[in-house]
């Protein structure tokens, strides 16, 4: 509300037209929500991209003679930064609660489908034990790397569409604000009832079009199928 109000006051100070100021104010009011949603997506992407390197670290540690719990503890100290921050307290949880409950807590903190699959396989590897652990972790690293590459390609292909939709939406309103910044025929026209109707109709069409473009370009969220699989 504060961001939208500030945008409304700024555009109104430039154009002296309340009807022209409404749509930019609505858009700016939506930016904080979009910012935090983007921040969440970025955090999840960083964790997903860190898993292949983290799994390779686990494979190296296990093959060098470390147990899986010790390798996971090392991940909290020497692993990739996105995983290090989550696994930092893993050693304490593992020693007090056990490895499986500690991994469940890590999965709850990460809260993304890729991490769910990885944690589930780590629990399986711990339960199987023995010489099969490095093989399981190596296969998991390969599969996770392939998943990360696929997700990067999907995000890259969707980025151009998102940028184009934003530009198509913003550019006409930017031109309108520039045209009405000075007194003259444009400001006088948009001060009349006909001009107000034109702005209202165009504003509604723009918002609907933006919503449709956003929905079309939105990537479907992968369900967390392993949530609640254990008690």
Rosetta constraint file for C-alpha pairs under 8 A:
AtomPair CA 1 CA 5 HARMONIC 5.98 0.50
AtomPair CA 1 CA 29 HARMONIC 5.90 0.50
AtomPair CA 2 CA 6 HARMONIC 6.10 0.50
AtomPair CA 2 CA 29 HARMONIC 7.50 0.50
AtomPair CA 3 CA 7 HARMONIC 6.19 0.50
AtomPair CA 3 CA 25 HARMONIC 7.66 0.50
AtomPair CA 3 CA 28 HARMONIC 6.13 0.50
AtomPair CA 3 CA 29 HARMONIC 5.29 0.50
AtomPair CA 4 CA 8 HARMONIC 6.11 0.50
AtomPair CA 4 CA 24 HARMONIC 7.92 0.50
AtomPair CA 4 CA 25 HARMONIC 4.41 0.50
AtomPair CA 4 CA 26 HARMONIC 5.92 0.50
AtomPair CA 4 CA 27 HARMONIC 7.47 0.50
AtomPair CA 4 CA 28 HARMONIC 5.29 0.50
AtomPair CA 4 CA 29 HARMONIC 4.12 0.50
AtomPair CA 4 CA 30 HARMONIC 7.90 0.50
AtomPair CA 5 CA 9 HARMONIC 6.19 0.50
AtomPair CA 5 CA 25 HARMONIC 6.50 0.50
AtomPair CA 5 CA 29 HARMONIC 7.81 0.50
AtomPair CA 6 CA 10 HARMONIC 6.14 0.50
AtomPair CA 6 CA 25 HARMONIC 7.66 0.50
AtomPair CA 7 CA 11 HARMONIC 6.12 0.50
AtomPair CA 7 CA 21 HARMONIC 7.68 0.50
AtomPair CA 7 CA 24 HARMONIC 6.77 0.50
AtomPair CA 7 CA 25 HARMONIC 4.99 0.50
AtomPair CA 7 CA 28 HARMONIC 6.60 0.50
AtomPair CA 8 CA 12 HARMONIC 5.92 0.50
AtomPair CA 8 CA 18 HARMONIC 7.88 0.50
AtomPair CA 8 CA 21 HARMONIC 5.16 0.50
AtomPair CA 8 CA 22 HARMONIC 6.30 0.50
AtomPair CA 8 CA 24 HARMONIC 7.01 0.50
AtomPair CA 8 CA 25 HARMONIC 4.85 0.50
AtomPair CA 9 CA 13 HARMONIC 6.00 0.50
AtomPair CA 9 CA 21 HARMONIC 7.77 0.50
AtomPair CA 10 CA 14 HARMONIC 6.45 0.50
AtomPair CA 11 CA 15 HARMONIC 6.05 0.50
AtomPair CA 11 CA 16 HARMONIC 7.70 0.50
AtomPair CA 11 CA 20 HARMONIC 7.76 0.50
AtomPair CA 11 CA 21 HARMONIC 5.33 0.50
AtomPair CA 11 CA 24 HARMONIC 7.79 0.50
AtomPair CA 11 CA 177 HARMONIC 7.39 0.50
AtomPair CA 12 CA 16 HARMONIC 4.71 0.50
AtomPair CA 12 CA 17 HARMONIC 5.61 0.50
AtomPair CA 12 CA 18 HARMONIC 5.89 0.50
AtomPair CA 12 CA 20 HARMONIC 7.66 0.50
AtomPair CA 12 CA 21 HARMONIC 5.61 0.50
AtomPair CA 14 CA 177 HARMONIC 7.77 0.50
AtomPair CA 14 CA 180 HARMONIC 7.92 0.50
AtomPair CA 14 CA 181 HARMONIC 5.27 0.50
AtomPair CA 15 CA 20 HARMONIC 7.66 0.50
AtomPair CA 15 CA 21 HARMONIC 7.95 0.50
AtomPair CA 15 CA 177 HARMONIC 6.58 0.50
AtomPair CA 15 CA 180 HARMONIC 5.29 0.50
AtomPair CA 15 CA 181 HARMONIC 4.52 0.50
AtomPair CA 15 CA 182 HARMONIC 7.17 0.50
AtomPair CA 15 CA 187 HARMONIC 7.49 0.50
AtomPair CA 16 CA 181 HARMONIC 7.90 0.50
AtomPair CA 17 CA 21 HARMONIC 6.49 0.50
AtomPair CA 17 CA 187 HARMONIC 7.75 0.50
AtomPair CA 17 CA 190 HARMONIC 7.62 0.50
AtomPair CA 17 CA 191 HARMONIC 6.86 0.50
AtomPair CA 18 CA 22 HARMONIC 6.49 0.50
AtomPair CA 19 CA 23 HARMONIC 7.90 0.50
AtomPair CA 19 CA 196 HARMONIC 6.42 0.50
AtomPair CA 19 CA 199 HARMONIC 6.92 0.50
AtomPair CA 19 CA 200 HARMONIC 7.42 0.50
AtomPair CA 20 CA 24 HARMONIC 7.74 0.50
AtomPair CA 20 CA 176 HARMONIC 7.83 0.50
AtomPair CA 20 CA 177 HARMONIC 7.23 0.50
AtomPair CA 20 CA 199 HARMONIC 6.83 0.50
AtomPair CA 21 CA 25 HARMONIC 6.18 0.50
AtomPair CA 22 CA 26 HARMONIC 6.22 0.50
AtomPair CA 23 CA 27 HARMONIC 6.25 0.50
AtomPair CA 23 CA 203 HARMONIC 6.22 0.50
AtomPair CA 24 CA 28 HARMONIC 6.12 0.50
AtomPair CA 24 CA 173 HARMONIC 7.56 0.50
AtomPair CA 25 CA 29 HARMONIC 6.04 0.50
AtomPair CA 26 CA 30 HARMONIC 6.52 0.50
AtomPair CA 27 CA 31 HARMONIC 6.70 0.50
AtomPair CA 28 CA 32 HARMONIC 7.92 0.50
AtomPair CA 30 CA 34 HARMONIC 6.36 0.50
AtomPair CA 31 CA 35 HARMONIC 5.91 0.50
AtomPair CA 32 CA 36 HARMONIC 6.34 0.50
AtomPair CA 33 CA 37 HARMONIC 6.10 0.50
AtomPair CA 34 CA 38 HARMONIC 6.00 0.50
AtomPair CA 35 CA 39 HARMONIC 6.10 0.50
AtomPair CA 36 CA 40 HARMONIC 6.15 0.50
AtomPair CA 37 CA 41 HARMONIC 6.32 0.50
AtomPair CA 38 CA 42 HARMONIC 6.08 0.50
AtomPair CA 39 CA 43 HARMONIC 6.19 0.50
AtomPair CA 40 CA 44 HARMONIC 6.29 0.50
AtomPair CA 41 CA 45 HARMONIC 6.12 0.50
AtomPair CA 42 CA 46 HARMONIC 6.11 0.50
AtomPair CA 43 CA 47 HARMONIC 6.36 0.50
AtomPair CA 44 CA 48 HARMONIC 6.18 0.50
AtomPair CA 44 CA 110 HARMONIC 7.78 0.50
AtomPair CA 44 CA 112 HARMONIC 6.71 0.50
AtomPair CA 45 CA 49 HARMONIC 6.04 0.50
AtomPair CA 46 CA 50 HARMONIC 6.11 0.50
AtomPair CA 46 CA 82 HARMONIC 6.39 0.50
AtomPair CA 47 CA 51 HARMONIC 6.46 0.50
AtomPair CA 47 CA 82 HARMONIC 5.40 0.50
AtomPair CA 47 CA 83 HARMONIC 6.48 0.50
AtomPair CA 47 CA 110 HARMONIC 7.82 0.50
AtomPair CA 47 CA 115 HARMONIC 7.96 0.50
AtomPair CA 48 CA 114 HARMONIC 6.29 0.50
AtomPair CA 48 CA 115 HARMONIC 7.09 0.50
AtomPair CA 48 CA 148 HARMONIC 6.64 0.50
AtomPair CA 49 CA 145 HARMONIC 7.92 0.50
AtomPair CA 49 CA 148 HARMONIC 6.08 0.50
AtomPair CA 50 CA 54 HARMONIC 6.13 0.50
AtomPair CA 50 CA 80 HARMONIC 6.00 0.50
AtomPair CA 50 CA 81 HARMONIC 7.89 0.50
AtomPair CA 50 CA 82 HARMONIC 6.56 0.50
AtomPair CA 50 CA 83 HARMONIC 6.89 0.50
AtomPair CA 51 CA 55 HARMONIC 5.90 0.50
AtomPair CA 51 CA 83 HARMONIC 7.65 0.50
AtomPair CA 51 CA 115 HARMONIC 7.90 0.50
AtomPair CA 51 CA 141 HARMONIC 7.63 0.50
AtomPair CA 51 CA 144 HARMONIC 7.13 0.50
AtomPair CA 51 CA 145 HARMONIC 7.95 0.50
AtomPair CA 52 CA 56 HARMONIC 6.25 0.50
AtomPair CA 52 CA 141 HARMONIC 5.15 0.50
AtomPair CA 52 CA 142 HARMONIC 7.46 0.50
AtomPair CA 52 CA 144 HARMONIC 6.03 0.50
AtomPair CA 52 CA 145 HARMONIC 5.48 0.50
AtomPair CA 53 CA 57 HARMONIC 6.25 0.50
AtomPair CA 53 CA 79 HARMONIC 7.90 0.50
AtomPair CA 53 CA 80 HARMONIC 6.99 0.50
AtomPair CA 53 CA 141 HARMONIC 7.91 0.50
AtomPair CA 54 CA 58 HARMONIC 6.37 0.50
AtomPair CA 54 CA 75 HARMONIC 6.99 0.50
AtomPair CA 54 CA 79 HARMONIC 5.81 0.50
AtomPair CA 54 CA 80 HARMONIC 6.18 0.50
AtomPair CA 54 CA 83 HARMONIC 7.50 0.50
AtomPair CA 55 CA 59 HARMONIC 6.20 0.50
AtomPair CA 55 CA 137 HARMONIC 6.56 0.50
AtomPair CA 55 CA 138 HARMONIC 7.52 0.50
AtomPair CA 55 CA 140 HARMONIC 7.58 0.50
AtomPair CA 55 CA 141 HARMONIC 5.52 0.50
AtomPair CA 56 CA 60 HARMONIC 6.18 0.50
AtomPair CA 56 CA 137 HARMONIC 7.83 0.50
AtomPair CA 56 CA 138 HARMONIC 7.19 0.50
AtomPair CA 56 CA 141 HARMONIC 6.51 0.50
AtomPair CA 57 CA 61 HARMONIC 6.18 0.50
AtomPair CA 57 CA 75 HARMONIC 7.47 0.50
AtomPair CA 57 CA 79 HARMONIC 7.05 0.50
AtomPair CA 58 CA 62 HARMONIC 6.09 0.50
AtomPair CA 58 CA 68 HARMONIC 7.55 0.50
AtomPair CA 58 CA 71 HARMONIC 5.61 0.50
AtomPair CA 58 CA 72 HARMONIC 6.92 0.50
AtomPair CA 58 CA 75 HARMONIC 7.41 0.50
AtomPair CA 58 CA 137 HARMONIC 7.48 0.50
AtomPair CA 59 CA 63 HARMONIC 6.02 0.50
AtomPair CA 59 CA 134 HARMONIC 5.54 0.50
AtomPair CA 59 CA 137 HARMONIC 6.08 0.50
AtomPair CA 59 CA 138 HARMONIC 6.50 0.50
AtomPair CA 60 CA 64 HARMONIC 6.11 0.50
AtomPair CA 61 CA 65 HARMONIC 6.63 0.50
AtomPair CA 61 CA 66 HARMONIC 5.52 0.50
AtomPair CA 61 CA 67 HARMONIC 7.86 0.50
AtomPair CA 61 CA 71 HARMONIC 5.66 0.50
AtomPair CA 62 CA 66 HARMONIC 4.74 0.50
AtomPair CA 62 CA 67 HARMONIC 5.86 0.50
AtomPair CA 62 CA 68 HARMONIC 6.31 0.50
AtomPair CA 62 CA 71 HARMONIC 6.59 0.50
AtomPair CA 62 CA 133 HARMONIC 7.80 0.50
AtomPair CA 62 CA 134 HARMONIC 6.44 0.50
AtomPair CA 63 CA 134 HARMONIC 6.54 0.50
AtomPair CA 66 CA 70 HARMONIC 6.10 0.50
AtomPair CA 66 CA 71 HARMONIC 6.16 0.50
AtomPair CA 67 CA 71 HARMONIC 6.15 0.50
AtomPair CA 68 CA 72 HARMONIC 6.14 0.50
AtomPair CA 68 CA 126 HARMONIC 6.84 0.50
AtomPair CA 69 CA 73 HARMONIC 6.25 0.50
AtomPair CA 69 CA 94 HARMONIC 7.75 0.50
AtomPair CA 69 CA 99 HARMONIC 6.80 0.50
AtomPair CA 70 CA 74 HARMONIC 6.24 0.50
AtomPair CA 71 CA 75 HARMONIC 6.30 0.50
AtomPair CA 72 CA 76 HARMONIC 6.85 0.50
AtomPair CA 72 CA 87 HARMONIC 7.57 0.50
AtomPair CA 72 CA 90 HARMONIC 7.61 0.50
AtomPair CA 73 CA 77 HARMONIC 7.09 0.50
AtomPair CA 73 CA 87 HARMONIC 7.08 0.50
AtomPair CA 73 CA 88 HARMONIC 7.67 0.50
AtomPair CA 73 CA 90 HARMONIC 6.18 0.50
AtomPair CA 73 CA 91 HARMONIC 5.34 0.50
AtomPair CA 74 CA 78 HARMONIC 5.82 0.50
AtomPair CA 74 CA 79 HARMONIC 7.01 0.50
AtomPair CA 75 CA 79 HARMONIC 4.28 0.50
AtomPair CA 75 CA 80 HARMONIC 7.64 0.50
AtomPair CA 75 CA 83 HARMONIC 7.34 0.50
AtomPair CA 75 CA 84 HARMONIC 6.17 0.50
AtomPair CA 75 CA 87 HARMONIC 6.58 0.50
AtomPair CA 76 CA 83 HARMONIC 6.90 0.50
AtomPair CA 76 CA 84 HARMONIC 4.27 0.50
AtomPair CA 76 CA 85 HARMONIC 6.82 0.50
AtomPair CA 76 CA 86 HARMONIC 7.11 0.50
AtomPair CA 76 CA 87 HARMONIC 4.25 0.50
AtomPair CA 76 CA 88 HARMONIC 4.31 0.50
AtomPair CA 76 CA 89 HARMONIC 7.34 0.50
AtomPair CA 76 CA 90 HARMONIC 7.01 0.50
AtomPair CA 77 CA 84 HARMONIC 6.06 0.50
AtomPair CA 77 CA 87 HARMONIC 7.93 0.50
AtomPair CA 77 CA 88 HARMONIC 6.57 0.50
AtomPair CA 78 CA 84 HARMONIC 7.01 0.50
AtomPair CA 79 CA 83 HARMONIC 6.51 0.50
AtomPair CA 79 CA 84 HARMONIC 5.50 0.50
AtomPair CA 80 CA 84 HARMONIC 5.86 0.50
AtomPair CA 81 CA 85 HARMONIC 6.35 0.50
AtomPair CA 82 CA 86 HARMONIC 7.22 0.50
AtomPair CA 83 CA 87 HARMONIC 6.04 0.50
AtomPair CA 84 CA 88 HARMONIC 5.69 0.50
AtomPair CA 86 CA 90 HARMONIC 7.74 0.50
AtomPair CA 86 CA 106 HARMONIC 6.56 0.50
AtomPair CA 86 CA 109 HARMONIC 7.15 0.50
AtomPair CA 86 CA 110 HARMONIC 7.46 0.50
AtomPair CA 87 CA 91 HARMONIC 7.87 0.50
AtomPair CA 87 CA 106 HARMONIC 6.94 0.50
AtomPair CA 89 CA 93 HARMONIC 6.46 0.50
AtomPair CA 90 CA 94 HARMONIC 5.85 0.50
AtomPair CA 90 CA 102 HARMONIC 6.28 0.50
AtomPair CA 90 CA 103 HARMONIC 7.77 0.50
AtomPair CA 90 CA 106 HARMONIC 7.64 0.50
AtomPair CA 91 CA 95 HARMONIC 6.18 0.50
AtomPair CA 92 CA 96 HARMONIC 6.22 0.50
AtomPair CA 93 CA 97 HARMONIC 5.55 0.50
AtomPair CA 93 CA 98 HARMONIC 6.95 0.50
AtomPair CA 93 CA 99 HARMONIC 7.70 0.50
AtomPair CA 93 CA 101 HARMONIC 7.82 0.50
AtomPair CA 93 CA 102 HARMONIC 5.22 0.50
AtomPair CA 94 CA 98 HARMONIC 4.47 0.50
AtomPair CA 94 CA 99 HARMONIC 4.67 0.50
AtomPair CA 94 CA 100 HARMONIC 7.76 0.50
AtomPair CA 94 CA 101 HARMONIC 7.40 0.50
AtomPair CA 94 CA 102 HARMONIC 5.16 0.50
AtomPair CA 95 CA 99 HARMONIC 7.50 0.50
AtomPair CA 97 CA 101 HARMONIC 6.10 0.50
AtomPair CA 97 CA 102 HARMONIC 6.54 0.50
AtomPair CA 98 CA 102 HARMONIC 6.22 0.50
AtomPair CA 99 CA 103 HARMONIC 6.13 0.50
AtomPair CA 100 CA 104 HARMONIC 6.20 0.50
AtomPair CA 100 CA 123 HARMONIC 6.21 0.50
AtomPair CA 101 CA 105 HARMONIC 6.28 0.50
AtomPair CA 102 CA 106 HARMONIC 6.37 0.50
AtomPair CA 103 CA 107 HARMONIC 6.12 0.50
AtomPair CA 103 CA 119 HARMONIC 6.49 0.50
AtomPair CA 103 CA 123 HARMONIC 7.55 0.50
AtomPair CA 104 CA 108 HARMONIC 6.22 0.50
AtomPair CA 104 CA 119 HARMONIC 7.59 0.50
AtomPair CA 105 CA 109 HARMONIC 6.29 0.50
AtomPair CA 106 CA 110 HARMONIC 6.19 0.50
AtomPair CA 107 CA 111 HARMONIC 5.87 0.50
AtomPair CA 107 CA 112 HARMONIC 7.92 0.50
AtomPair CA 107 CA 115 HARMONIC 6.43 0.50
AtomPair CA 107 CA 116 HARMONIC 6.02 0.50
AtomPair CA 107 CA 119 HARMONIC 6.52 0.50
AtomPair CA 110 CA 115 HARMONIC 6.66 0.50
AtomPair CA 111 CA 115 HARMONIC 7.07 0.50
AtomPair CA 111 CA 116 HARMONIC 7.25 0.50
AtomPair CA 112 CA 116 HARMONIC 6.25 0.50
AtomPair CA 112 CA 224 HARMONIC 6.81 0.50
AtomPair CA 113 CA 117 HARMONIC 6.39 0.50
AtomPair CA 113 CA 222 HARMONIC 6.51 0.50
AtomPair CA 113 CA 223 HARMONIC 6.63 0.50
AtomPair CA 113 CA 224 HARMONIC 4.89 0.50
AtomPair CA 113 CA 225 HARMONIC 7.48 0.50
AtomPair CA 113 CA 226 HARMONIC 7.95 0.50
AtomPair CA 114 CA 118 HARMONIC 6.32 0.50
AtomPair CA 114 CA 144 HARMONIC 7.65 0.50
AtomPair CA 115 CA 119 HARMONIC 5.94 0.50
AtomPair CA 116 CA 120 HARMONIC 6.13 0.50
AtomPair CA 116 CA 224 HARMONIC 6.95 0.50
AtomPair CA 116 CA 226 HARMONIC 6.08 0.50
AtomPair CA 116 CA 227 HARMONIC 7.36 0.50
AtomPair CA 117 CA 121 HARMONIC 6.30 0.50
AtomPair CA 117 CA 226 HARMONIC 7.13 0.50
AtomPair CA 118 CA 122 HARMONIC 6.16 0.50
AtomPair CA 118 CA 140 HARMONIC 7.30 0.50
AtomPair CA 119 CA 123 HARMONIC 6.18 0.50
AtomPair CA 120 CA 124 HARMONIC 6.30 0.50
AtomPair CA 120 CA 226 HARMONIC 7.54 0.50
AtomPair CA 121 CA 125 HARMONIC 6.03 0.50
AtomPair CA 121 CA 136 HARMONIC 7.86 0.50
AtomPair CA 121 CA 140 HARMONIC 7.66 0.50
AtomPair CA 122 CA 126 HARMONIC 6.16 0.50
AtomPair CA 122 CA 137 HARMONIC 7.66 0.50
AtomPair CA 123 CA 127 HARMONIC 6.24 0.50
AtomPair CA 124 CA 128 HARMONIC 6.10 0.50
AtomPair CA 125 CA 129 HARMONIC 5.80 0.50
AtomPair CA 125 CA 132 HARMONIC 7.58 0.50
AtomPair CA 125 CA 133 HARMONIC 5.38 0.50
AtomPair CA 125 CA 136 HARMONIC 6.62 0.50
AtomPair CA 125 CA 137 HARMONIC 7.72 0.50
AtomPair CA 126 CA 133 HARMONIC 7.41 0.50
AtomPair CA 128 CA 132 HARMONIC 7.37 0.50
AtomPair CA 128 CA 133 HARMONIC 7.42 0.50
AtomPair CA 129 CA 133 HARMONIC 5.84 0.50
AtomPair CA 131 CA 135 HARMONIC 7.69 0.50
AtomPair CA 132 CA 136 HARMONIC 6.20 0.50
AtomPair CA 133 CA 137 HARMONIC 6.16 0.50
AtomPair CA 134 CA 138 HARMONIC 6.00 0.50
AtomPair CA 135 CA 139 HARMONIC 6.22 0.50
AtomPair CA 136 CA 140 HARMONIC 6.14 0.50
AtomPair CA 137 CA 141 HARMONIC 6.09 0.50
AtomPair CA 138 CA 142 HARMONIC 6.39 0.50
AtomPair CA 139 CA 143 HARMONIC 6.23 0.50
AtomPair CA 140 CA 144 HARMONIC 5.96 0.50
AtomPair CA 141 CA 145 HARMONIC 6.06 0.50
AtomPair CA 142 CA 146 HARMONIC 6.31 0.50
AtomPair CA 143 CA 147 HARMONIC 6.28 0.50
AtomPair CA 144 CA 148 HARMONIC 6.15 0.50
AtomPair CA 145 CA 149 HARMONIC 6.27 0.50
AtomPair CA 146 CA 150 HARMONIC 6.30 0.50
AtomPair CA 147 CA 151 HARMONIC 6.25 0.50
AtomPair CA 148 CA 152 HARMONIC 6.16 0.50
AtomPair CA 149 CA 153 HARMONIC 6.29 0.50
AtomPair CA 150 CA 154 HARMONIC 6.34 0.50
AtomPair CA 151 CA 155 HARMONIC 6.15 0.50
AtomPair CA 152 CA 156 HARMONIC 6.04 0.50
AtomPair CA 153 CA 157 HARMONIC 6.19 0.50
AtomPair CA 154 CA 158 HARMONIC 6.25 0.50
AtomPair CA 155 CA 159 HARMONIC 6.08 0.50
AtomPair CA 156 CA 160 HARMONIC 7.35 0.50
AtomPair CA 157 CA 161 HARMONIC 7.50 0.50
AtomPair CA 158 CA 162 HARMONIC 6.34 0.50
AtomPair CA 158 CA 217 HARMONIC 6.37 0.50
AtomPair CA 159 CA 163 HARMONIC 6.23 0.50
AtomPair CA 160 CA 164 HARMONIC 6.15 0.50
AtomPair CA 161 CA 165 HARMONIC 6.18 0.50
AtomPair CA 161 CA 217 HARMONIC 6.88 0.50
AtomPair CA 162 CA 166 HARMONIC 6.27 0.50
AtomPair CA 162 CA 213 HARMONIC 7.88 0.50
AtomPair CA 162 CA 214 HARMONIC 7.33 0.50
AtomPair CA 162 CA 217 HARMONIC 6.64 0.50
AtomPair CA 163 CA 167 HARMONIC 6.21 0.50
AtomPair CA 164 CA 168 HARMONIC 6.09 0.50
AtomPair CA 165 CA 169 HARMONIC 6.20 0.50
AtomPair CA 165 CA 210 HARMONIC 7.02 0.50
AtomPair CA 165 CA 213 HARMONIC 6.52 0.50
AtomPair CA 165 CA 214 HARMONIC 7.95 0.50
AtomPair CA 166 CA 170 HARMONIC 6.03 0.50
AtomPair CA 166 CA 210 HARMONIC 7.68 0.50
AtomPair CA 167 CA 171 HARMONIC 5.71 0.50
AtomPair CA 168 CA 172 HARMONIC 7.31 0.50
AtomPair CA 169 CA 173 HARMONIC 7.49 0.50
AtomPair CA 169 CA 206 HARMONIC 6.37 0.50
AtomPair CA 169 CA 210 HARMONIC 6.79 0.50
AtomPair CA 170 CA 174 HARMONIC 6.16 0.50
AtomPair CA 171 CA 175 HARMONIC 6.20 0.50
AtomPair CA 172 CA 176 HARMONIC 6.14 0.50
AtomPair CA 173 CA 177 HARMONIC 6.13 0.50
AtomPair CA 174 CA 178 HARMONIC 6.26 0.50
AtomPair CA 175 CA 179 HARMONIC 6.11 0.50
AtomPair CA 176 CA 180 HARMONIC 6.23 0.50
AtomPair CA 177 CA 181 HARMONIC 6.09 0.50
AtomPair CA 178 CA 182 HARMONIC 7.94 0.50
AtomPair CA 179 CA 186 HARMONIC 6.41 0.50
AtomPair CA 179 CA 187 HARMONIC 7.56 0.50
AtomPair CA 180 CA 184 HARMONIC 7.82 0.50
AtomPair CA 180 CA 186 HARMONIC 5.76 0.50
AtomPair CA 180 CA 187 HARMONIC 4.82 0.50
AtomPair CA 181 CA 187 HARMONIC 7.62 0.50
AtomPair CA 182 CA 187 HARMONIC 7.19 0.50
AtomPair CA 183 CA 187 HARMONIC 5.73 0.50
AtomPair CA 183 CA 188 HARMONIC 7.37 0.50
AtomPair CA 184 CA 188 HARMONIC 6.12 0.50
AtomPair CA 185 CA 189 HARMONIC 5.99 0.50
AtomPair CA 186 CA 190 HARMONIC 6.31 0.50
AtomPair CA 187 CA 191 HARMONIC 6.17 0.50
AtomPair CA 188 CA 192 HARMONIC 6.77 0.50
AtomPair CA 189 CA 194 HARMONIC 7.63 0.50
AtomPair CA 189 CA 195 HARMONIC 5.50 0.50
AtomPair CA 190 CA 194 HARMONIC 7.36 0.50
AtomPair CA 190 CA 195 HARMONIC 4.00 0.50
AtomPair CA 190 CA 196 HARMONIC 5.73 0.50
AtomPair CA 190 CA 199 HARMONIC 7.70 0.50
AtomPair CA 191 CA 195 HARMONIC 6.23 0.50
AtomPair CA 191 CA 196 HARMONIC 6.64 0.50
AtomPair CA 192 CA 196 HARMONIC 6.26 0.50
AtomPair CA 193 CA 197 HARMONIC 6.21 0.50
AtomPair CA 194 CA 198 HARMONIC 6.27 0.50
AtomPair CA 195 CA 199 HARMONIC 6.26 0.50
AtomPair CA 196 CA 200 HARMONIC 6.11 0.50
AtomPair CA 197 CA 201 HARMONIC 6.10 0.50
AtomPair CA 198 CA 202 HARMONIC 6.06 0.50
AtomPair CA 199 CA 203 HARMONIC 5.79 0.50
AtomPair CA 200 CA 204 HARMONIC 6.15 0.50
AtomPair CA 201 CA 205 HARMONIC 6.20 0.50
AtomPair CA 202 CA 206 HARMONIC 5.96 0.50
AtomPair CA 203 CA 207 HARMONIC 6.17 0.50
AtomPair CA 204 CA 208 HARMONIC 6.12 0.50
AtomPair CA 205 CA 209 HARMONIC 5.91 0.50
AtomPair CA 206 CA 210 HARMONIC 5.98 0.50
AtomPair CA 207 CA 211 HARMONIC 6.14 0.50
AtomPair CA 208 CA 212 HARMONIC 6.17 0.50
AtomPair CA 209 CA 213 HARMONIC 6.06 0.50
AtomPair CA 210 CA 214 HARMONIC 6.00 0.50
AtomPair CA 211 CA 215 HARMONIC 6.14 0.50
AtomPair CA 212 CA 216 HARMONIC 6.12 0.50
AtomPair CA 213 CA 217 HARMONIC 6.03 0.50
AtomPair CA 214 CA 218 HARMONIC 5.87 0.50
AtomPair CA 225 CA 229 HARMONIC 7.92 0.50
